Structures are given as C-alpha cells and as structure tokens.
Amino acid sequence: MTSQFKLGLGLALVASFMFSLKPILIKEAYALGANSEGLMVLRMWFAFPFYLALLIWQYPQLASKKRYIASAVATGFLGYFLSSYLDLLALESISAHAERIILYAYPSLVVLIKAAWDKKMPSKNVLFAVVIVYAGLIVLLPGEFTLHGSWLGLMLMLSCAVTFAIYVLLSKPLIEKLGAGLFTSIAMVSSCLFTQVNLLNTPIQAVLDYSWSIYGYGFALAFFSTVIPSYAMSAAIARIGSERTAITGTTGPLFTTLLAVWILGETLTGFHLAGLGLVILGVFLISKPISAIK
C-alpha cells in the first residue's frame, strides 16, 4: 500500500466523518426553528468566502483551463446544490440515521450507473450485492415509519443518493483535468451562487432573524460539514478513485447512527440496525468488483 493510497484513504475517512455530522447539525437547527431553504442559504453564506478565496488563489491555474469551467459548474450544481437541497428537504420528515443509511447506498448506484453508461452488464456477484443493499433499504422502512418517517422524505433521500452518485462519477475525469483543489473551488463557488435562488422563496428577513444558535449550527454546517469534507473528498478521489472513495464512505452511516442516538436521542430500532447491516454488507461485497471496473 503506497503512501498516496494511505493518504487518499485517510482523506476519504475524514470526508465520511465530516459529512456524517451534517444530518445531526441540520436536525439541531430544525429543532430551533430553522427550515430547509433558510438553512441552505445560511450554510452557503458561510461557506462562500472560503471557496471564493481559494478560487482566487488558484486563478493562474484557472486561466489555462477555462474550457473545463462549464462542466465543473454543472457537476457542482448536481452534487452540492441539487443533492444537498434534496437532503435538507428529506431531513424534515425522516430520522438522521435513516438519511445516512439511504445516502450511503450510493456506491451501488455508482456501479449500476457506470454499467449502464458503459453498456456492460454487471456480474452476478455485483447484482447479488446490489440486491442485498436494497433489501437493507426495504428492511429499514418499518422502523422508520414507526418513528413517523414519510414516503415523501424517503423518496427525496433516494433522489439525493442518485444525484450524488452521478456527481461522484462525473467528478473523477474533471478532477484529473483541473486538479482536486481547483475543481472543488469552481464546483462549490457555483453551488453557493445557485443556492441564492432559494432567496426567491425564502424571505431574507426570516434568515436574518434566526437565533445566534442557528447561526452557530449554520457555520458548523458550512465549515465542518461542507468546506473541509468537499476538499478532502476531491483529494481522495484524485488518489484512490471515485469507486474506492465511495466504498470508504460507507463508514458514514455508522458515525451518524451513533451520533443520532447519543446527541439527538433518536430511537434506533431493530429494523434500522438490520437495514444498516445489510447495506454495509452489500457495499462491502461490491467493493471487490468495483476495483476491477476502474
């Protein structure tokens, strides 16, 4: 195992843990009176200066790679605007650990989408692993509905997983052309600007009237669960590939489940545990064939 591979693995784990904090912070902000649109706007207000400063710092590189900007902007819209917005909406009606379990089924979606794009049927082992992943999601449902989860929230979360899987696949070639840092800066600056579209539906005064506690959660969401993990994930993809990074991300549900029970006091049912176990098993089984797809 090379030092670059170890570094990439470490960065992927950091990204996974930081992203796993996101639903906890969002749920805490919701409990204080924030809503999905207002919190998304607040999150990007805090994140934007970091990304803009890093983009300006990398301007000499940007000037020589202008032809890739539009693709990076479109990919950023998909992964960090649309997917994030669907995530925030879903968390209004599902538990934090259900959110993570569904989201981290996305490595199986990465495999299926890549197979469809390449017009190459996955192997029987891959299909078996995918069946296990989705069996886990089905097992999850009774426990989630016991906790007042909704079909709308679950479908929004599944849509979030699909859009994020597409983002992971599209980002790999762009990272190779632009570099991890420059790609992330372009994608995230554009996502921050796209987010301001929410101001059309969110009275600005409502956001300005949020309590200092909500602002604190908004900053934590922006810096610890957006800025740091977005760069860590791009750097990990550059070193170990999108598929291996996706597999490492399956540690996220474990982190979130523990934090949701400990911090939020959410109930963890046997259905949640069984669903979590099946999803992690399925993704683990996918991990070996994935390395051969690259």
One Martini backbone bead per residue (centre of mass of N, CA, C, O) as a GRO file, in nm:
protein
  294
    1MET     BB    1   0.091   0.040   0.028
    2THR     BB    2   0.087   0.351  -0.049
    3SER     BB    3   0.105   0.673   0.056
    4GLN     BB    4  -0.122   0.780  -0.131
    5PHE     BB    5  -0.334   0.572  -0.050
    6LYS     BB    6  -0.339   0.637   0.252
    7LEU     BB    7  -0.416   0.933   0.216
    8GLY     BB    8  -0.680   0.883   0.061
    9LEU     BB    9  -0.815   0.717   0.284
   10GLY     BB   10  -0.801   0.931   0.505
   11LEU     BB   11  -0.966   1.148   0.351
   12ALA     BB   12  -1.223   0.974   0.319
   13LEU     BB   13  -1.275   0.946   0.626
   14VAL     BB   14  -1.300   1.244   0.689
   15ALA     BB   15  -1.535   1.300   0.499
   16SER     BB   16  -1.731   1.097   0.623
   17PHE     BB   17  -1.743   1.221   0.908
   18MET     BB   18  -1.821   1.513   0.831
   19PHE     BB   19  -2.081   1.435   0.677
   20SER     BB   20  -2.216   1.285   0.928
   21LEU     BB   21  -2.280   1.563   1.081
   22LYS     BB   22  -2.502   1.702   0.914
   23PRO     BB   23  -2.778   1.582   1.025
   24ILE     BB   24  -2.731   1.680   1.314
   25LEU     BB   25  -2.717   1.987   1.262
   26ILE     BB   26  -2.989   2.010   1.117
   27LYS     BB   27  -3.173   1.903   1.343
   28GLU     BB   28  -3.095   2.120   1.550
   29ALA     BB   29  -3.190   2.362   1.378
   30TYR     BB   30  -3.485   2.274   1.350
   31ALA     BB   31  -3.547   2.277   1.661
   32LEU     BB   32  -3.499   2.612   1.651
   33GLY     BB   33  -3.660   2.700   1.349
   34ALA     BB   34  -3.553   2.603   1.101
   35ASN     BB   35  -3.527   2.566   0.749
   36SER     BB   36  -3.423   2.445   0.454
   37GLU     BB   37  -3.383   2.709   0.295
   38GLY     BB   38  -3.248   2.886   0.513
   39LEU     BB   39  -3.010   2.688   0.579
   40MET     BB   40  -2.885   2.680   0.297
   41VAL     BB   41  -2.821   2.977   0.275
   42LEU     BB   42  -2.648   2.998   0.533
   43ARG     BB   43  -2.435   2.789   0.460
   44MET     BB   44  -2.333   2.945   0.195
   45TRP     BB   45  -2.251   3.208   0.325
   46PHE     BB   46  -2.016   3.077   0.491
   47ALA     BB   47  -1.868   2.918   0.252
   48PHE     BB   48  -1.801   3.118   0.019
   49PRO     BB   49  -1.534   3.265   0.114
   50PHE     BB   50  -1.353   3.014   0.103
   51TYR     BB   51  -1.390   2.939  -0.197
   52LEU     BB   52  -1.317   3.213  -0.323
   53ALA     BB   53  -1.031   3.240  -0.211
   54LEU     BB   54  -0.925   2.973  -0.344
   55LEU     BB   55  -0.992   3.053  -0.636
   56ILE     BB   56  -0.814   3.307  -0.651
   57TRP     BB   57  -0.548   3.160  -0.579
   58GLN     BB   58  -0.605   2.965  -0.855
   59TYR     BB   59  -0.618   3.145  -1.116
   60PRO     BB   60  -0.374   3.061  -1.296
   61GLN     BB   61  -0.501   2.780  -1.354
   62LEU     BB   62  -0.778   2.869  -1.465
   63ALA     BB   63  -0.685   3.027  -1.724
   64SER     BB   64  -0.579   2.737  -1.864
   65LYS     BB   65  -0.896   2.590  -1.795
   66LYS     BB   66  -1.171   2.707  -1.921
   67ARG     BB   67  -1.308   2.455  -2.074
   68TYR     BB   68  -1.399   2.322  -1.773
   69ILE     BB   69  -1.599   2.505  -1.619
   70ALA     BB   70  -1.887   2.420  -1.707
   71SER     BB   71  -1.863   2.129  -1.601
   72ALA     BB   72  -1.806   2.202  -1.304
   73VAL     BB   73  -2.067   2.360  -1.257
   74ALA     BB   74  -2.267   2.130  -1.325
   75THR     BB   75  -2.157   1.931  -1.111
   76GLY     BB   76  -2.201   2.113  -0.866
   77PHE     BB   77  -2.506   2.137  -0.892
   78LEU     BB   78  -2.562   1.834  -0.848
   79GLY     BB   79  -2.392   1.775  -0.572
   80TYR     BB   80  -2.426   2.081  -0.395
   81PHE     BB   81  -2.731   2.153  -0.458
   82LEU     BB   82  -2.944   1.938  -0.528
   83SER     BB   83  -2.860   1.720  -0.323
   84SER     BB   84  -2.869   1.905  -0.070
   85TYR     BB   85  -3.166   1.990  -0.094
   86LEU     BB   86  -3.289   1.705  -0.074
   87ASP     BB   87  -3.171   1.648   0.204
   88LEU     BB   88  -3.309   1.876   0.365
   89LEU     BB   89  -3.599   1.793   0.298
   90ALA     BB   90  -3.589   1.501   0.412
   91LEU     BB   91  -3.513   1.587   0.719
   92GLU     BB   92  -3.812   1.682   0.788
   93SER     BB   93  -3.922   1.340   0.771
   94ILE     BB   94  -3.652   1.204   0.880
   95SER     BB   95  -3.405   1.043   1.007
   96ALA     BB   96  -3.067   1.059   1.039
   97HIS     BB   97  -2.998   0.750   0.995
   98ALA     BB   98  -3.169   0.712   0.740
   99GLU     BB   99  -3.022   0.914   0.566
  100ARG     BB  100  -2.745   0.764   0.565
  101ILE     BB  101  -2.829   0.487   0.464
  102ILE     BB  102  -2.938   0.584   0.191
  103LEU     BB  103  -2.696   0.746   0.087
  104TYR     BB  104  -2.487   0.484   0.134
  105ALA     BB  105  -2.606   0.340  -0.137
  106TYR     BB  106  -2.445   0.486  -0.376
  107PRO     BB  107  -2.232   0.276  -0.473
  108SER     BB  108  -2.442   0.103  -0.625
  109LEU     BB  109  -2.514   0.333  -0.823
  110VAL     BB  110  -2.240   0.366  -0.947
  111VAL     BB  111  -2.232   0.086  -1.075
  112LEU     BB  112  -2.498   0.099  -1.243
  113ILE     BB  113  -2.440   0.358  -1.406
  114LYS     BB  114  -2.172   0.262  -1.530
  115ALA     BB  115  -2.291   0.014  -1.671
  116ALA     BB  116  -2.494   0.171  -1.848
  117TRP     BB  117  -2.287   0.354  -1.990
  118ASP     BB  118  -2.106   0.096  -2.091
  119LYS     BB  119  -2.292  -0.143  -2.170
  120LYS     BB  120  -2.248  -0.335  -1.898
  121MET     BB  121  -2.301  -0.611  -1.738
  122PRO     BB  122  -2.313  -0.707  -1.442
  123SER     BB  123  -2.229  -0.920  -1.230
  124LYS     BB  124  -2.361  -1.146  -1.019
  125ASN     BB  125  -2.218  -1.036  -0.767
  126VAL     BB  126  -2.314  -0.746  -0.797
  127LEU     BB  127  -2.618  -0.799  -0.802
  128PHE     BB  128  -2.627  -0.934  -0.524
  129ALA     BB  129  -2.524  -0.685  -0.367
  130VAL     BB  130  -2.752  -0.493  -0.452
  131VAL     BB  131  -2.982  -0.656  -0.329
  132ILE     BB  132  -2.883  -0.622  -0.038
  133VAL     BB  133  -2.901  -0.319  -0.020
  134TYR     BB  134  -3.217  -0.303  -0.087
  135ALA     BB  135  -3.302  -0.483   0.142
  136GLY     BB  136  -3.210  -0.286   0.361
  137LEU     BB  137  -3.409  -0.057   0.283
  138ILE     BB  138  -3.667  -0.224   0.331
  139VAL     BB  139  -3.612  -0.297   0.631
  140LEU     BB  140  -3.612   0.005   0.730
  141LEU     BB  141  -3.912   0.107   0.704
  142PRO     BB  142  -4.067   0.020   0.965
  143GLY     BB  143  -3.885   0.184   1.162
  144GLU     BB  144  -3.938   0.466   1.031
  145PHE     BB  145  -4.253   0.473   1.055
  146THR     BB  146  -4.249   0.457   1.366
  147LEU     BB  147  -4.091   0.758   1.349
  148HIS     BB  148  -4.254   0.930   1.125
  149GLY     BB  149  -4.194   0.867   0.855
  150SER     BB  150  -4.184   0.937   0.498
  151TRP     BB  151  -4.218   0.884   0.168
  152LEU     BB  152  -4.115   1.156   0.071
  153GLY     BB  153  -3.847   1.156   0.229
  154LEU     BB  154  -3.736   0.889   0.106
  155MET     BB  155  -3.744   0.982  -0.195
  156LEU     BB  156  -3.563   1.227  -0.163
  157MET     BB  157  -3.318   1.061  -0.061
  158LEU     BB  158  -3.287   0.885  -0.312
  159SER     BB  159  -3.240   1.122  -0.505
  160CYS     BB  160  -2.985   1.216  -0.365
  161ALA     BB  161  -2.818   0.957  -0.419
  162VAL     BB  162  -2.827   0.972  -0.727
  163THR     BB  163  -2.696   1.254  -0.768
  164PHE     BB  164  -2.433   1.180  -0.614
  165ALA     BB  165  -2.340   0.947  -0.794
  166ILE     BB  166  -2.309   1.119  -1.049
  167TYR     BB  167  -2.103   1.314  -0.932
  168VAL     BB  168  -1.877   1.111  -0.872
  169LEU     BB  169  -1.838   1.026  -1.172
  170LEU     BB  170  -1.795   1.318  -1.302
  171SER     BB  171  -1.548   1.419  -1.122
  172LYS     BB  172  -1.300   1.251  -1.201
  173PRO     BB  173  -1.213   1.375  -1.484
  174LEU     BB  174  -1.201   1.671  -1.374
  175ILE     BB  175  -0.982   1.627  -1.161
  176GLU     BB  176  -0.764   1.541  -1.367
  177LYS     BB  177  -0.770   1.828  -1.520
  178LEU     BB  178  -0.783   2.042  -1.258
  179GLY     BB  179  -0.788   1.934  -0.989
  180ALA     BB  180  -0.909   1.916  -0.677
  181GLY     BB  181  -0.910   2.216  -0.582
  182LEU     BB  182  -1.028   2.360  -0.836
  183PHE     BB  183  -1.283   2.198  -0.873
  184THR     BB  184  -1.408   2.256  -0.594
  185SER     BB  185  -1.419   2.563  -0.617
  186ILE     BB  186  -1.604   2.582  -0.862
  187ALA     BB  187  -1.839   2.404  -0.764
  188MET     BB  188  -1.893   2.569  -0.494
  189VAL     BB  189  -1.934   2.854  -0.595
  190SER     BB  190  -2.173   2.780  -0.778
  191SER     BB  191  -2.351   2.660  -0.552
  192CYS     BB  192  -2.375   2.917  -0.384
  193LEU     BB  193  -2.520   3.075  -0.612
  194PHE     BB  194  -2.759   2.885  -0.655
  195THR     BB  195  -2.875   2.910  -0.363
  196GLN     BB  196  -2.992   3.206  -0.399
  197VAL     BB  197  -3.260   3.116  -0.527
  198ASN     BB  198  -3.403   3.071  -0.248
  199LEU     BB  199  -3.473   3.377  -0.200
  200LEU     BB  200  -3.741   3.366  -0.363
  201ASN     BB  201  -3.873   3.175  -0.111
  202THR     BB  202  -3.697   3.341   0.111
  203PRO     BB  203  -3.716   3.549   0.350
  204ILE     BB  204  -3.455   3.734   0.457
  205GLN     BB  205  -3.559   3.805   0.744
  206ALA     BB  206  -3.581   3.514   0.850
  207VAL     BB  207  -3.273   3.467   0.850
  208LEU     BB  208  -3.188   3.722   1.022
  209ASP     BB  209  -3.379   3.612   1.275
  210TYR     BB  210  -3.206   3.416   1.364
  211SER     BB  211  -3.044   3.266   1.590
  212TRP     BB  212  -2.729   3.220   1.711
  213SER     BB  213  -2.751   2.911   1.713
  214ILE     BB  214  -2.816   2.877   1.413
  215TYR     BB  215  -2.559   3.016   1.315
  216GLY     BB  216  -2.371   2.808   1.442
  217TYR     BB  217  -2.478   2.566   1.276
  218GLY     BB  218  -2.424   2.695   0.999
  219PHE     BB  219  -2.117   2.714   1.028
  220ALA     BB  220  -2.062   2.415   1.087
  221LEU     BB  221  -2.188   2.316   0.822
  222ALA     BB  222  -1.995   2.473   0.634
  223PHE     BB  223  -1.707   2.388   0.747
  224PHE     BB  224  -1.730   2.077   0.859
  225SER     BB  225  -1.971   1.977   0.623
  226THR     BB  226  -1.824   2.117   0.352
  227VAL     BB  227  -1.540   2.225   0.309
  228ILE     BB  228  -1.355   2.000   0.414
  229PRO     BB  229  -1.493   1.742   0.273
  230SER     BB  230  -1.480   1.840  -0.023
  231TYR     BB  231  -1.168   1.839  -0.044
  232ALA     BB  232  -1.116   1.554   0.067
  233MET     BB  233  -1.276   1.402  -0.150
  234SER     BB  234  -1.126   1.502  -0.403
  235ALA     BB  235  -0.847   1.400  -0.307
  236ALA     BB  236  -0.931   1.104  -0.287
  237ILE     BB  237  -1.018   1.059  -0.581
  238ALA     BB  238  -0.735   1.129  -0.700
  239ARG     BB  239  -0.594   0.871  -0.543
  240ILE     BB  240  -0.844   0.621  -0.534
  241GLY     BB  241  -1.106   0.696  -0.648
  242SER     BB  242  -1.450   0.692  -0.666
  243GLU     BB  243  -1.512   0.402  -0.568
  244ARG     BB  244  -1.335   0.386  -0.310
  245THR     BB  245  -1.456   0.634  -0.180
  246ALA     BB  246  -1.743   0.522  -0.161
  247ILE     BB  247  -1.675   0.282   0.021
  248THR     BB  248  -1.559   0.447   0.261
  249GLY     BB  249  -1.840   0.600   0.309
  250THR     BB  250  -1.979   0.359   0.480
  251THR     BB  251  -1.904   0.483   0.765
  252GLY     BB  252  -2.124   0.703   0.799
  253PRO     BB  253  -2.370   0.549   0.929
  254LEU     BB  254  -2.224   0.484   1.192
  255PHE     BB  255  -2.171   0.767   1.288
  256THR     BB  256  -2.466   0.875   1.275
  257THR     BB  257  -2.605   0.670   1.456
  258LEU     BB  258  -2.448   0.736   1.714
  259LEU     BB  259  -2.510   1.047   1.716
  260ALA     BB  260  -2.823   1.031   1.712
  261VAL     BB  261  -2.849   0.883   1.984
  262TRP     BB  262  -2.665   1.069   2.163
  263ILE     BB  263  -2.766   1.369   2.076
  264LEU     BB  264  -3.084   1.333   1.973
  265GLY     BB  265  -3.236   1.068   2.083
  266GLU     BB  266  -3.281   0.854   1.886
  267THR     BB  267  -3.442   0.582   1.769
  268LEU     BB  268  -3.321   0.240   1.758
  269THR     BB  269  -3.407  -0.009   1.563
  270GLY     BB  270  -3.395  -0.322   1.436
  271PHE     BB  271  -3.443  -0.225   1.144
  272HIS     BB  272  -3.205  -0.033   1.129
  273LEU     BB  273  -2.981  -0.239   1.189
  274ALA     BB  274  -3.046  -0.434   0.959
  275GLY     BB  275  -3.022  -0.230   0.729
  276LEU     BB  276  -2.733  -0.142   0.786
  277GLY     BB  277  -2.600  -0.422   0.759
  278LEU     BB  278  -2.686  -0.476   0.461
  279VAL     BB  279  -2.560  -0.230   0.328
  280ILE     BB  280  -2.266  -0.283   0.416
  281LEU     BB  281  -2.244  -0.565   0.294
  282GLY     BB  282  -2.308  -0.491   0.000
  283VAL     BB  283  -2.075  -0.284  -0.036
  284PHE     BB  284  -1.847  -0.478   0.032
  285LEU     BB  285  -1.905  -0.674  -0.208
  286ILE     BB  286  -1.860  -0.449  -0.428
  287SER     BB  287  -1.556  -0.361  -0.384
  288LYS     BB  288  -1.410  -0.574  -0.557
  289PRO     BB  289  -1.537  -0.522  -0.841
  290ILE     BB  290  -1.477  -0.217  -0.856
  291SER     BB  291  -1.163  -0.230  -0.901
  292ALA     BB  292  -1.211  -0.356  -1.199
  293ILE     BB  293  -1.357  -0.104  -1.341
  294LYS     BB  294  -1.127   0.126  -1.369
   0.00000   0.00000   0.00000
